[in-house]
Amino acid sequence: MDIPRTPAGFDAGELAALLDGRWADVRAQVRSALEGTELPPGDHLDTEAHRALTLEQLHLLVKSGIPEIGFPVAQGGQGDTGGSVVSLEMLAGNLSLMVKSGVQWGLFGGAVQALGTERHHERYLPSIINLDLPGCFAMTETGHGSDVQRLRSTAAYDPATEEFVVHTPHESARKEYIGNAARDGRMAVVFAQLFTGGQGHGVHAFMVPIRDSAGAVLPGVHIEDCGRKAGLNGVDNGRITFDNVRVPREALLNRYGDVAADGTYSSPIDSTGKRFFTMLGTLIRGRISVAGTAGSATKLALEIALRYGSARRQFDRPGTDEETVVLDYLGHQRKLLPALAKTFALHFAQEQLVSTLHEVQGSGDERAQRELESRTAGIKAVTTWHATRTIQIAREACGGAGYLAENQLPQLKADTDVFTTFEGDNTVLLQLVAKGLLTNYKGQFDELGTMGMARFVADQFVGAVIERTAAKSLVQRLVDAAVPDDEEAVFERGWQVKLFDDRERHVLDGLARRLRRATGGSADPFEVFNDAQDHVLRAARVHIDRVVLEAFVAGVERCQDPDTALVLERLCDLYVLSTVEEDRGWFLEHERITPRRAKAVTEAVNGLCQALRPHAVDLVAAFGLPRQWLTAPIATGAEQQRQEVQREHDRRDD
């Protein structure tokens, strides 16, 4: 099979600028700040020393101006929501620092910004930005992790004193795994069920002091240290319980619900469920940041492995006295290059996600907000799973050297492992994606319930899919293009997009029919949804595959340099065809490809790996990760090793 042309070289500057994207200035700002500020990971230290170092580094970030990017201008920030997410992505070489930054400025500060009103912004945000007020985001409970709507902590209003009484009624209501709680936090945004006059109004957020200015735990607050973890030990995770802790009425973050002095509750949103989902939707910046940072950690792991693979030699090449560079082996290419292609695809999908966040947050467009939440859930799940898988592949590709702590991969693996379950368990998040696909919510999803959702699906879903695919776009034009029916069609972008789109529609149509059949009058709602969960999760995964492909196609379209665009075209081919190869059982079973076409796909993956191999190191380097994060000797010494080998060859020739 002939592989479409892959240029001998490309414009590295053009590609780097394309990848920097809309927030190139923020990326440049962070790179510049990090050049003058050493922030080495403290993973070699004991727990207390590591935590102390991370807090010290957090103060250095304050001086750099990075934390203020996303906060309102009125409180000393730059008002750049998207830029704040991108800035966190750039900290992926010190993940304890990134996570602690995310807790302080993304979660704690972000909750005050999103859920509070002007009085909270003026009182708290300047101190949060400059780190005078270290804080926590106390949502998760021992008994309720993903099921936030049913948290058990309570905040009952006492009109006699105009105070809320924050309480942990039993052990399962204890706040669990709270970042900044064990050591440094002085205040927490606590999510609890709000009660006035004995009536519940759902989950709300409250500003609750947990330590005094000297660091002593306050009366009524009990804090336990979660202890040492598999990774991220620079972050002080703790457990918090409250014993009838009183806070003033103004401690309620009251953007979506308020309590008057006499205990009268009011809200601009009448529905308790809708109010809850609206509140939660404002906090998705943290989830998007996790996806972006997981992507950056993946890029770092691939750069280490590809640099090493381009220098490491193993076994004589027949007919010569030279050993073979391991990246010249197709088996090694197949480990790393499809992962690199998917990393590019996810980079463009993340870029789109951040842009949507920047435009939608605060716009008042409820439908756009729901779509953002659904896409965020899917991208976060797929990107963090990709990170876990790819970092392991990179470790194996580096052999024993990849197991050495100095070569970074073991710590990257340990630090990112939790990303698949924090800021939303990935399996739960994919269910959210599927629910978003199965209904248009109509602003009332919380009131439908599982059975209502299942019944609603049959009537609404298919029409929604047809409406979406009817839209004319770059992608639609590709789909409409004629595709030759031969082996070479695997490189036709129109065929590829249609294949992904057709798979998504087939899976979703099947799920809708499955739910319709199961929704008889006596059917148990839990059993209906639980029995279809495998189908639900697949529907979400194939939907995100299609979304990611379309983002990649749009990214390639923006590239101006012809040779650079062609290299990206081949990367896009590799992303598509390696995905098809991985799921070829489904495509064959449902007769979307023939056995002959399946063989052509595998042959194409092999050819693309070999065609892209000369560009591998330059491609991953184009992501522009700050250089202080690349410390692995097997990566930093790779170029020197290649030069030494070349000098030896030249000496022999002489």
N, C-alpha and C positions, 0 to 999 in steps of 0.2 A: 504493500500500500504506500502511495506517495503522500507524505505529510505536506500540507500547505507550507509555503515559504516561511522560514524563520530567519530573520536578518543575522548577519555575522556580528552586529553590534547594535546598540541603541543609545539614545541620549539619556544618560543617567540623571542629568539635571532636570530634564523635562519630566521624567518619571517621578523624581523626588517631589517636584512641585505639584504634580497631579495628586500624589498620595498625601501631601500636606493639606491640600484641599482648601476649603472655605476658611479654616482657622489656621492658615499657615503662619500668621503673625503670632498667634498664641504659641504654636509649636516652637517658633524661633525664639520667643521670649523665654520659654522654659529651657530650651537648649542653652541659651546664653546665661541664664541664671545658674544652671547646673555646672557650667564650665568654671564659674567662679566660686562654687559652693560644693565642697566635697560632702557627699551624703552616703557613705558606704554602709551596706547592710551590717547588722550586728549579730548575725546568726551564730557566730563563734562564741558569743558571750553567754553568761548565765542569764536566767530569766530577768532578774532584777536589773542587771546592768544593761541588758538589751532594751528593756522598757525605758530606762533612764536615757539611753542614747537616742531612742526614737522620739521621746519628748523634746530632747535638746534639738534634734533635727527639725522637729515641727516648728520650733521657734525660729530656726534659720529660714524655713520656708516663708514665715511671716515677713521677714526682712526682704525676701525676694519679690514680694508683691503678688505672688501666684495665688494665694488664697482669696484675695479680694475680687478676683475676676468675675465671679458669678453673682456677687451681692449687689443690692441696689445702690445706685450712685448717691442717693441721699444719705446712706450710712457709710460712705467711704469706699464703695465698691465700683466696679466697672459696668455692671448690669449686663454681663455677657453670659447667659445661661449655657449656651453651647460651648463657649470657650472654657468654662469651668470644668466640663466633662472631659474635654480634650486635654486640659492641663493634668488631670489625674492619670489619664492614659500614659503620660510621659514619665510617670514615676515607677514604671513596672520593674525596674531593676532593684528596687528596695520595697518589697511588697508590704512589709510591716509599716513602713512610712506611708505608703499609699493608702492602706486600709485605715490607719489612724487619722490620716488627713481626711479620708472619706467620712469617717465617723464625726469628726469635729466640724468640718465645713459643709460636707454633703448631707449627712443625716441630721445631726443636731442643729446646725445652722440652717440647713435647708428646711427643716420642719418649722422652725421659728419663722422663717421667711414666707413659707407657703401657707401655713395654717394660722399664723398670728396676724394681727392688725398693726396699725401704725404705732400704737403704744408699745407693743412688744418689739417692733423693729427699732425704735428709738432707744429703748431701754437696754436691749440685749445684743443686737447685731454688731455694733462697734467692738464690744468686748469679746464677742465670739470670733470676729475676724482677726483681731490682734492677739488672741489666745489668752487674754486676761480671764476669760471665763471658759475653762475646759468643760466639755459636757458630754452627755450620753444620749442615745436614742433608745429608750426603754419600751420596746414593743413586744418582742417575743417572750412567751411564757413557757414554763416547763411543760405544761399540759396543752398548750396551744401555740404551735409554731406558725404553720401556714394559715391556720384558721383564725385570722385576726379578728373577724367579726364577732367571735365568741370568746374573746378574752375574758378573764374572770376578775382581774383587778377592778376595784370600784373607786369612784370619786363621788361621794354623797354631799350635797350642798346643805350647809347649816345656815339658815337665814338669820339666826340670832347673832351670829358672829361674822356673817358674810364671808364664810370660809368653805372650802372644799376639804373633806376628810378623805385622804387617799389611803387605801387599805388593801392588804393582801389577805383575802379571806381564808385561803388554805394553800398548802405547799405547791399544788399544781398551778397556782396563780403567780408564783414567784417569777420575777423577771430574769430571764435566762440568757447567758452568753452575751451580755451587754458590753460592747466595746467602751473603753475608758472608765469602766465602773470600778475595777479592782484597785486602781492606784491613783489616777489623775483627775477623774471627773468631779466637778463641784456642783453641777446641776444636771438634771435629766429631764428630757421631754418624755413624760410618762403617758402611755396610752391606757385608758381605763374606761369602764362603763360609767357614764354620767347619770346620776339620779338626783331628781329634785322632787321633794314631797312624796317620796316613795315611788315615783314613776321613772322608768328608764328611758333614756334618749339615745342609746347606742354609744359606740366608742368615740371618745374625744381625747384630745391631747392637753396635758397640763405641765407647766413649768414647776418642777419640784426640786428644791435644794437637797443635796445629799451629803455635802461636806461643807465645813466652814472655810474661811480664807486661809486657815493654817493647815488644812487638810484633814481635820478630825471629822469622823463620821457623825452626822447630826442625830439627835435623839429621835427615836421611832424608826430610824432607818437601819437596816441590817444588811451588810455587804459581805459576800464570800468571794474568794478568788477562785476562778475556774481552774487555775493551775496551768501547768505546761501543756502545750498542744503539739500536734504533729508539725505545725509550722506557724508562721505569723506570731512568734513569741515576743515581738516588740510591742504587740497590742495587748493591753491589760483587760482581758475579758473577765467579767464578774457576774454574780447573781445578786439581785436586790429584792428585799422584801420591805414592806411598809406596814407599820403598826399604828394605824390611825394618825397619820401625819397630816397636819393642818397647813393649808396654803391659802392665801387670799383669793378672793373671787377673781381678781385680775390675772391670776395664774393660768386661767383657761385660755388656750389659744383659740380665739373666738371668731375666726373668719367665717366658719360654716355653722356655728351654733354658739349662743350666748345665754347667760343667766343674769337676770336683773337682781337687784339687791333683795327683793322680796322672794326670790326663788322662781320667778316666772321664766320659763325657757322659751327661746325664740330662735328661728333659723330661716335663712332665705330658701332652704330646700325642705319641703314638707315631708317627703318620704324618708324614713329612717335608713332604709337600704340604699337609696340613691345618694343620700348625704354621705354615708359611709364610703361608697365607691368613689364619690367625688373627692373626698378628703384623701383617700388612699392614692387616687390618680395623680394628685399633685406631688407625690413623693417618689415618682418613678425615676428621678434623676440618678438616685443611687444605684438602681438596677442597671441603667444604661452605662453608668461608670464601671460597674463590675464587668459588663460585657467588653467594654473598650480595653480595660486593663488586662483581662484574660487574653484578648487579642494581642496586646503588646507583649505579654509574657511568652506567648506562642512564637511571635516574631523573634524574640531574643533567643529562645531555644533553637529555632531553626537556623539562625545566624551562626550560633555556636557549632551546631552539627554540620552545616554546609561548609563552613570554613575549615573545619577539621577534616571533613570528607574530601575536600579538594586538595588537601596536602598529605594526608595519611596514605601510605602505600602498603600493599599486601599482595604477595605472590608474584612470581616472575611472569612477565608477558611473553608468551611463546615466540621464539625467534629473536629475542632481544636479551640484553643483560639488565633490563630495567624492571623494577617492580611496578605493578599497576596501581594507579591512584584509585582508591576505593569508590569514589564518586563516578568512576567510569564504568563500574559494574551496574548492569540494569537492575539487579535486585536492590542495590543501595539507592539508586535513583527512584525506584518505585516506593521505597520507604518514605522518602523525604519530599519529592517533587509534587505528587498529588496533594500532600499536606500543605506545601507552599502555595499551590494554586488555590486551594480552599481558603487559605489565610488571606490571600488577595481578595477573593470574593467577599469574605466576611468584613474585610476592611472597608470596601465600598458600601456594603450594607450598613455597617456601623456609621459611616459618614452620613448616609441618608437619614438614619435614625436620629442622630444628633441634630441635624438640620431641622427635622420635623419637630423635635422637642423644642428647639429654639423658637420656631414659628408658632407652635400650638399652645405652649404653656402660657396661661393668662389670656388667651384669645377669646375665651368664652364659647368656642366651637366644640360642643359636646361630642358630636359624632367624630370629629377629628381626634379629640382626646381619647375616645374609646379605641379608635383604630391604632393610635400611638401606643396605648397600654398593651394591646394585643400583640402588636409587632415587637414591642420591647420584650415582652415575655418570651416570645419565640427566639429572637436573636440572642437574648441572654442565655437561654438554655442551650442552643446549638453552639454558640461560641465557647461557652465554658466546658462543654463536653469535648469540643474540638481541642481545646487547650490541654485538657487532661490526657487525651489520647495522643496528641502530637508531641507533648513533652516526653511522654514515655517512649515514643518511637525515636525521638532525638537522642534520648539517653541510650537506648539500645544501639543506635547507629554509631555511637561513639565508643562502644565496647566498655571495657573496664575503665577507660579514661573518663567516660561519662558518669561513672559511679563515684568519682572523687569529688569531695565537697568543693575543692578549689575551682572546679569546672562548672559550677553554678547549677547544673541540671537537677541534682537531687533536691536542692533547696527550692528551685522553681516548681518542681513537682509537689513538694510538701506544702508550699505556700498557696498554690492555686487549687489544691485538691478540694478545699472547702467552698470554692467558688460555685460548685455545682449545687450546693444546698443553701448558701446564704443569699440574702436578698431574693428569696424565693426558691424553693426546691424545684429542680428542673422538671420533674414529672408533673408536679402541680401546675407549673407555668405552661406546659404544653396543653394541659386541659383547658387553661384559660384561653389559649389561642384557638382551640377547637370550638369552645363555646362562642367566641367572637365570630367564628366562621358560620356557626350554625344558627345564629340569630342576629338580628340587627339591633337588638336590645330595646329599641323604641323607648329608651329612657326608663324602662321598667323591668330590666332583667332580674333584679333582686326579688321582684314580686312574682315572677313566673314560677320559680322553683324548678327542680329537676324534671318532674313530669310535665309541667307546663312548657318547659324548654323543648322537651322531646316532641310534644304535640305541635308546638309552634314551628319546629324545624321543617316538617313535611310540607307545610303551606308556603313557607317563606324562603327556604334555602336555595332551591334550584333557580328561582328567578333572580336571586341576588348574584349567583355565579354568572348567569347569562349577562346581567347588567354590567358586571365588572369586565368580562371578557369582550364586551361590545365596544369598549372605549378604544379609540384609535390612538396609537402611540408608536414610538420607535419599535417597541417589542411587538406590537400587533402587526406592524408593517413587515417585520421579519417573518412572523407566522404566516402572513398572507402570501409571502413570496413562494413561487413554485420551487419544489424540492425534487431533484432527480432521485429515482428509486434505484440506487445502486450503493455499493459500499462507501463511496466517497461522500454520500449524504451525511455521514456521521459528523462531518466538518461544517455542514450547513447550519448557520446559526438559527435560521427559521425552523429547521427540523428539530434542533435541540430545544428551543423554547417551547415549541408545540408539544414535544414529548413530555416536558415537565408540567406544562399546563394541563395536558390531557390526563396525566397521572393524578394530578391534584383533583381535577373535576370528577374523575372516576371514583377515587377513594371517598370523596365527600358525598357524591351522589349515593354511593353504597351505604355510607353511614346514615344518611337521611332515611333511606329505605329501611335499613335495619331498625332504626329507632321507631319508625312509623309502625312497622309490624309488631313491635313489642309494647305499644302503648294502648293496650286494651283497658277496659274500665277497671278491672281488678288487679292490674299490674302494679307491682311495687316500684316506686320511683327509684329507690336506691339500686335495686336489682337491674332495672332497665339500663341505667347509666353504667353500672359496674360491669355488667355482662358485655357491654360494648367498648370497654375502656381500651382494649388493644387497638380497636379501629379508631377511636378518638385520638389516641396518641400518634398513630400513623398519619392521620389526616393533618395533624398539626405539623409533623415533620416534613411531609411532602409540600405543604403550603410554604413553609419557610425555605425549603430548597428552591422553590420557584421565585420567591421574593429576592433571595440572595442572587440568583442568576440574573434577574432583571436589573439589580443594582450594579452587578459586574458589567453587563452590557452597556448600561448608561455611563459607567466610568470609562470604558474603552472609547465610547463615542466622544468623550470630552478631550481625548488625547490629540494633540495637534501634530506631533512629529510622526511621520508615516512609519518609520522603522520601529519606534517605540510602541506605536499602536499595534503593529503586527506581532510583536513579542507578547503584548497583553492579549491579543486575539488567541495566540497559542495557549497562554495560561488559562484563558476562559474555556477553550476547548478541553484542556486537561481537567479543569474543575468539573465540567459537565460529564465528560466521558468516564472519569473515574467514579463519579456518583452513579452513573448508569450501570457501570460494571459492578459496583457494590450491591446494587439493587436489581441485578439482572434476572434474579429468580422471579420477581414480580413482573417485570417487563415481558419475560418469556411466558409466564403463566397466563398473563392477560393478553398475549398475542400483540403486544405493542412493538416488539422486535422479533425477527426470525432468528433461529440458531445461527444462520449465516451472518446476520447483522451483529449478533452478540460477539461472534468471533472477530468481526471487523472492529468492534469497539475495543476489545482487548489489544488487538494489533495496533490500533491508533494510540492507545495509552502508552504502549511501549515506545512507539515512534516519537510521541510528544516528549516523553521523558528524555530520550536521547537528544532530541533537537534543542530542548531547553537546558540541558546540562551545562553547556559552556557559560550560560548567563546566570546560573543559580546564585552564586555569591553576590553578584552585582544586583540582582533582583531583591534579595532580602535586605541588602544594605540600603536600598533606596527608601526603605521605611523610615530611615533617619532616627533610629533610637539614639538617645544621648550616649555619647561614647563612654562616659564613666560607668555605665551599666555593663559594658562588655569587658569582663575581667578574666574570663576563663583562659588559662594559658594555652589550651588546645585551639582556641580561636585567635587569640592575639598573636600567637607564635606561628600561625599557619602561613601567613605571607612570607615571613622570614624563612620558614622551612622550604617553601616553594622556591624562593630565590637561591637558597643554598643548593637545592637539587639541580636547579638550572646551571649554576656555576660549575657544579661537578660534571654535568653533561658537557658543558663547553670545554672544560679542562680535558676531558677524554677525547673530544673531537680534535683538540689541538695536538 
